[in-house]
Amino acid sequence: MQDPSSATSPAAAPAAAEARRLDFIDVLRGLACLWVVLHHATGYWIGSEVIKGDLVLTPLTVLARIGYLGVHVFLVLSGFCLYYPIVRKQAVEKATVQIGPFFERRAWRILPPYYAALLICMGLVWIPSVQPFLDKPEGNLWLHLLMLHNLFASEIFKINAPFWSLALESQLYAAFPLMVWVGRKGGIRGVLLTGFAISVLWQFAAYRHLGGNGADIDLARTWLWSLPARCFEFMCGMAAAVFVARPQASHRRWALALAALLLPYALWSGYRSERAYLPLRDQVWGVISACAIVALSHLLASRRYVLQRHLWAALVWLGTISYSVYLVHIPVIKTVRVFLKAAHLTPLEAYGFMALVGVPLMVAVGYGFFLLFERPFLNRNRKKAERRAAAEPKLAREQ
């Protein structure tokens, strides 16, 4: 498989590929969001044990049990979305990041909605009927404001457990310019090899240091879910960005073949336990997610849609608001659990409630949150980008 980073000019990417709107990224983001929501809702509303013997519920509970793997998809998508605009215009060996503007855009993109969700989650503690059902609501506010809580076993799951992944994302953003520099020196292969070596060695050393899978689970996760341990997934997204920016006919075939080869181990390792350390599980899911991006980009370029257009449009919309849904879905789940505990629903009834009421409610709350706390800052970034793009031709003429 040819390394597309060997192309020396951005002209190697066809103009159509540059102009193509990457709606499938939002589709993948929307599906990953639904997967994580299913995982958490099942755990809180039904229980974490797999329901066996029912032809309908068994597949659902198995799918829900491994829904935490949606976070792997998010990490890969983050690497893709940050690197794609760069390598679409520049060769990997010449890629650069304007550090000041980059961090400013990232801060305005993720921090205002995150801080709003943080305050909402802390406010739930003061609702008497909800407070007894919250898991570890107290936490160190300063560590959460600085997005460092994932580095401390006593804080990683406080206030709102999924926030650990947002802290990891922010730390990956901080390391992104260094990753771009590695690509400039060693190409995309250098990026992947560096990330793979760091993540595998870090996870294995942490596993040995902690005494195996019997270690305190919160302490283990601060080591096994940290930036060194999870950098490879992000870098897989960067690699996918290069392949999508410089497409070749063989990319889709290689992506599908590699994903099919790795999928059996990926599913087995994911189902076995999210608690246990299993060699290469995170790395394999990073590769599969990157392969999905590459394969989908070619599939859509050939205009062969795998979903009806209305369903596709709905998933694109869900992907657009997925950050907001991710931020607020746990408070919704925990609040609704107050009423479900009293209702004593059977698993089938609980799943029916989840499909007809629970998920739509979480999406509706997430959309409202998006309108209030996310979209205004998206518009700010977009307008600033448009002004910058309009100024570039003028600066070029003056020079």
N, C-alpha and C positions, 0 to 999 in steps of 0.2 A: 504494500500500500504506500503510494508516494506521499511523502511529507509535504503538504501544501505550503508549509512555511518556507520552503526552498524557493518559492517564487520571489523574484527580486523587485517586482513592481506591482502596485495595487491594480494596474490594468489587467493583471491575470484574472481578476474576478470580473465576470461579465456584468455589464451595466444592469441587466435585468435582475441579477442576484442582489446587487446593491440596492435597487429600488424596491425589491419585493418586500411587502409588509409581512413581518414575521408573526402573524396571528397565532401560529401553532405554539409559540412560546407561551402565550397566555392560556392556550388550551391545556398544555402540560401543567402550567401553574395552577389552573383551576382544578384539574384532576388530582394533583398532589394535595391541594387544600381539602378537597372532599375526602380523600383517603385519610388524612390526619384527623379530620372532624369525625369520621366514622370510627376511628380507633379510640378517640377520647370519649365519644358519646357512648360507645358500647361498654367501655370500661366503667364509666360512672353510672350508667343507667341499667345495664344488664349484668355486668360482671366480666372479668377477664378470662374466665374459663371457656374453652371452646365447647359449643353445644354440639353433641354428636347424635347421629341417628336421624336427624331431620334433613330431608333433601333440600329444603330451602334455607334453613338456619345455619346448617353446618358450613356451606361455602361463605355465607355472610360473616360468620364469626371468625373463620380462618382469615378472610380478607381483612377484617377489622383488627385481628391480632397483629398483623404485620403492617398496619397502617402507619406506624411510626417511621417506616422507611420513606414516607413522603418527604421527610426532612432532607434525605439524601438528594431527592430531586430538586428541592429548593436550593440546596448548596450548589449543585451543578448549574442550575439556571442562573444563579447569581454570577458565577464565573463567566458564563456565556454572555449575559447581558452587559457586563462591564467591558469585556474584551472585544466583542463584536464590532462596536462602533470604531474602535481603534484599528483593528486589522482589516476592516472593510476599506479603509483609506490608506493604510500603510502596510508594508511588509513587516513580518514579525521581527526581522533583524533590525528594523528601523523604528519600531514602535516606541512611543514615548507617552508619558502621562504628565499633564500639567497638574502638579500635586495640589496647589492651592485651590484652583477651581474644582478639581475632582472631589476633594474632601468637603468643600462647601456644598456641592450638589448632593453628595451622599448624606450629609448632615440634615439638610433641609428635606430630603426625601424620606428618611426613616425616623428621625428623632421626634418631630412634632406629634405624629400619630402614636408613637411609642409612649411618649410622656403622658399623653391624654389617656391612653389605656391603662398606664401604670396608676394614675390617680383614680380612675374608675374602680380598678381592682382593689385598691386600698380603701376606697369608700364603701365597698360592699361589707367590710368588716363591721361597719356601724349599723347594719340592718339586722335587728335581733333575730328575725326568722331565718335569715340566710347564714349568719355567722357560724352556727354549730356545724354546718355542712361544708365549710371551706377547709381546704387542705393547706396547712402551713401558711396562713394569710400574712403573718407578720414577717418582716424582713428588713434588712439594712437598706434604707432608702438611698443613701449616697452611693453604695455599690451598684444599685440598679440604675440610678441616674447616669453613672459613668460607664454602664454596661460592662462591669467587671465581676458581676455576681456568679457567673459560670465558673470562675476560678476558685471558688470556695465551696467546700462540701456542705457547710452550714447554710449556704445561701442559694445554691444552684436551682432549687425548686420552690423557693419562697415567692410569695405574692401571686405569681401566675407562672406555673411550671414551664409552659412553652417559651417563656422569655429567655431561657438559656440559649436557644438557638439564635435569637436576635443578637445577643451579646457575642456569640461566635461569629455571626455574619459581620458585625462591626469590626471585629478583630481581623477578619479576612480582608475587609476593605482596607484596613491600615497596612496590611502586608501586600496588597495588590501592586503598588508601584515596584516593589522588590521583585515580584513574580514577573512583571513586564520586563524588568531588567534582565532576569534570568533568560527569558525568551529572546531578548535581543542578543545575548551572548551565545546561547546554545540552541536556539530554535525551539519549536514546540516540543520536539523530542526531549530537549534538555529540561523543559518545564515539567513534563510528565515524569521523567526519570527522577528528577529532584524531589517532586512531590510524593512519588511512590516510595522512594527510599526513606524520606523523613517520616511519613505516616506509618509505614510498617514497622520501622525500628522503634519509633516512639511508643506505639501501641504494645509491641511485644515487651519492651523494657518496662512499661508501666504495669503490664499484666504480671510480670515476674516480681516487680518491686512490691506490688500490693498483695501478693500471695495467692494469685489465681482468682477464679470467679467467686470465691467465698468471701471476698473483701466487702467492706461496707459499700453499699451500692451507690450512695451519693458521692463518696470519696472516689470510687472507681470512675464515675462519670466525669468528674472534674479532670481526670487524667485522659480517659479514653474518648471524651467528646470535646477535647480542647483543640486549639488551632493547629498545633503540630500533628495531632492525630487525624484531623479531618481536612487538612489542606488539599489532599489529593483529589477529593471530589470537586472542589472548587476549580482546581487546575484542569480536571476533565472537561468542565464547562468551557474553559479557555480554549482547550484543544478543539472542542466541537465548534466554537466560533470560527476558528481558522478554517476548518473543513467546510463550513457553510459559506463563509466569505469567498472561498476559492473552490467552488464545487467541481468535482470530476465524476464521470459516470460510474466509476468503480466504488466510490465512497459508500453509496447505499448498500451495495452487495456486501462489502466488508463489514459495515455496521450491523447489518442484519445477521450475518454469519457469526460475528463475535458475540452479539447479544444472545443468540440461540445457544452458543457454546457455554456461556457463563450462567444462563438463567437457571438451570437445575440447582447448582450450588447456591445461587443467590436466593432462591425461594426456600430451600432447605435451611440455610443459615438464618434467614430472616424469620422463619416460622419457629425455629428452635427456641429462641429467647432473645428479647431485646436487652435483657440484663447481662447475658453472658458475653464474654469476649470470644469471638471466633475469628481465626486468622483470615484476613483478606475480605471479610464480609463487607465492610464499608467501602473498600477499594473496588470490589466487584460491582457493587451497586452504583458507584460513581461512573464506571465504564459503561454499564448498561444504560444509565440515564443519558450519558453523552451520545451513545449509539442511537438512542431514540430520537434525539434532537437531529442528528445527521440524517437518519432515515426519513423522518417526517419532512425535513426541508426538501428532500428530493421528491418525495411523494406528492407534496403540494405543488412543487414546480411543474410536475407533469399533469396537474389538474385532476388527479384521481383522488377524490375526497372519500374518506372512510366513514364519514358521518354525514347525516343530512344537514343541510345548511342551517336550519333553525336550531338544531342541537349544537352545531358548531358555533353559531353566534352566541348561544347561551353560555357555552364554556369559555369563549373569549371574554364575555362580560364578567363571568365569575373570576377568571384569571386577573382581570383588571382590578377587582376589589378584593382579591384573595389576601392581601396583606392586612386589610382591615378585618376581614373575617377571622384570620388567624389570631389577631390581637384580642378579639373579644369573644371568641367562641367558648373558651373555658368558663368565664363568668356566666354566660348564658346557660351552659350545661349544668353548672353547679346550682344556679338559681332554680332551674326547672326540676332538678333532682329533688328539691324540697317537696314538690307536689307529687312526683312519681313515687317517692318512698311511701307516701300515704295511700297511693292508688293500688299498690301490690299487683302490678301488671305481670302477666306471663311473658316469657321471652318473645313470643310471636307478637303479642300486643305491643310490647316495648319497641320492637323493630318497626311495626306498623306506625306507631306514634312517631318514631324517628324519621321515617320516610315522608309522612304526611304533614307533620307539624314541626318536629325538632329541627331538621336540616333547613327547611324554609325559614323558620324563625331565626336561626343563626345567620343565614344569608341576609335576611331582612335587617337584622340589627347591624350586621357588618356593613351593609349598604348605607344605612343611616350614618354610621360612624365614618364611612368613607366620604360622604358628602360634607360632613362637618369638619373632619380633622385631617383628611388626606388629600382630597381633590384640590383644595385651595393651594396647597404647596406643590402639587403636581403642575398646576397652572403656572405658578410662579417660576418653577424650573423651566417649563416649556417656553414661556415668554422671554426669559433671560437667554435661553439657547437660540431663539429666533433672532433676538437683537444681536447676539454674538455672530451668528451666521450671516446676518445682513451686513455687519461691519467688516467681515473678512475680505470681500471683494474690494471694498474701498481702501483698506489698508494695503492690499496687494498692488492697487493702482498707484498709491502714493509712493510705495517703495520702488 
